[in-house]
Amino acid sequence: HLPENLRASLPDLKMTVHSWDEQSRSRFAIINNKNLKEGDYIAPELKVEHITQNGAILNYQGHTFLLGIN
């Protein structure tokens, strides 16, 4: 979980598409209208670390958290 001060500075995030596959190269998510793969950046200091069956694990300023499927 993110500390409160980081949550306040985090941009609004909306995942509209989520596609998980056993092969990591086939995984993607559409977050804030951007088609993203593992390792891509949504914004500066906000990286898609992994796409899991439950959503996307994001890294914001060194802190990881799960953006779940809505």
C-alpha beads as a LAMMPS data file, in Angstrom:
LAMMPS data file: protein, C-alpha beads

70 atoms
69 bonds

1 atom types
1 bond types

-500.0 500.0 xlo xhi
-500.0 500.0 ylo yhi
-500.0 500.0 zlo zhi

Masses

1 110.0

Atoms # bond

1 1 1 0.000 0.000 0.000
2 1 1 1.107 3.507 -0.742
3 1 1 1.789 6.076 1.951
4 1 1 -0.874 8.808 2.093
5 1 1 1.451 11.528 0.740
6 1 1 2.181 9.429 -2.363
7 1 1 -1.496 8.584 -2.888
8 1 1 -2.263 12.296 -2.947
9 1 1 0.298 12.928 -5.712
10 1 1 -0.658 9.883 -7.796
11 1 1 -2.579 10.685 -10.992
12 1 1 -6.080 9.245 -11.376
13 1 1 -5.822 5.742 -12.829
14 1 1 -8.470 3.906 -14.815
15 1 1 -7.834 0.471 -16.308
16 1 1 -10.349 -0.178 -19.086
17 1 1 -8.781 -3.306 -20.623
18 1 1 -6.744 -6.057 -18.989
19 1 1 -5.279 -9.039 -20.854
20 1 1 -3.214 -11.656 -19.031
21 1 1 -1.412 -14.516 -20.776
22 1 1 1.048 -17.147 -19.556
23 1 1 3.596 -15.594 -21.927
24 1 1 4.586 -12.205 -20.537
25 1 1 5.127 -10.664 -23.968
26 1 1 1.411 -11.152 -24.724
27 1 1 0.178 -9.351 -21.596
28 1 1 -1.126 -5.802 -21.788
29 1 1 -3.426 -3.352 -20.072
30 1 1 -5.062 -0.151 -21.186
31 1 1 -4.705 2.376 -18.393
32 1 1 -5.732 6.007 -18.899
33 1 1 -6.254 5.261 -22.607
34 1 1 -2.643 4.048 -23.049
35 1 1 -1.891 0.530 -24.302
36 1 1 0.810 -0.651 -21.893
37 1 1 3.016 -3.699 -21.507
38 1 1 5.197 -4.739 -18.582
39 1 1 8.047 -2.242 -18.187
40 1 1 6.157 0.683 -19.762
41 1 1 5.625 3.996 -17.990
42 1 1 2.161 5.487 -17.513
43 1 1 3.696 8.764 -16.325
44 1 1 7.099 9.815 -14.978
45 1 1 7.935 7.660 -11.943
46 1 1 4.841 5.458 -12.549
47 1 1 5.809 2.139 -14.145
48 1 1 3.910 -1.035 -15.011
49 1 1 6.003 -3.690 -13.242
50 1 1 3.848 -6.758 -13.941
51 1 1 0.475 -7.639 -15.377
52 1 1 -1.106 -10.378 -13.304
53 1 1 -4.355 -12.303 -13.459
54 1 1 -5.760 -9.837 -10.902
55 1 1 -4.662 -6.545 -12.457
56 1 1 -1.471 -4.552 -12.888
57 1 1 1.308 -4.161 -10.334
58 1 1 2.528 -0.598 -10.599
59 1 1 5.605 1.077 -9.141
60 1 1 5.325 4.709 -8.094
61 1 1 8.445 6.368 -6.710
62 1 1 9.804 3.012 -5.535
63 1 1 6.554 1.771 -3.946
64 1 1 4.588 -1.050 -5.567
65 1 1 0.819 -1.487 -5.485
66 1 1 -1.894 -3.382 -7.326
67 1 1 -4.288 -1.609 -9.661
68 1 1 -7.094 -4.145 -9.619
69 1 1 -9.594 -5.031 -12.268
70 1 1 -12.784 -3.002 -11.859

Bonds

1 1 1 2
2 1 2 3
3 1 3 4
4 1 4 5
5 1 5 6
6 1 6 7
7 1 7 8
8 1 8 9
9 1 9 10
10 1 10 11
11 1 11 12
12 1 12 13
13 1 13 14
14 1 14 15
15 1 15 16
16 1 16 17
17 1 17 18
18 1 18 19
19 1 19 20
20 1 20 21
21 1 21 22
22 1 22 23
23 1 23 24
24 1 24 25
25 1 25 26
26 1 26 27
27 1 27 28
28 1 28 29
29 1 29 30
30 1 30 31
31 1 31 32
32 1 32 33
33 1 33 34
34 1 34 35
35 1 35 36
36 1 36 37
37 1 37 38
38 1 38 39
39 1 39 40
40 1 40 41
41 1 41 42
42 1 42 43
43 1 43 44
44 1 44 45
45 1 45 46
46 1 46 47
47 1 47 48
48 1 48 49
49 1 49 50
50 1 50 51
51 1 51 52
52 1 52 53
53 1 53 54
54 1 54 55
55 1 55 56
56 1 56 57
57 1 57 58
58 1 58 59
59 1 59 60
60 1 60 61
61 1 61 62
62 1 62 63
63 1 63 64
64 1 64 65
65 1 65 66
66 1 66 67
67 1 67 68
68 1 68 69
69 1 69 70
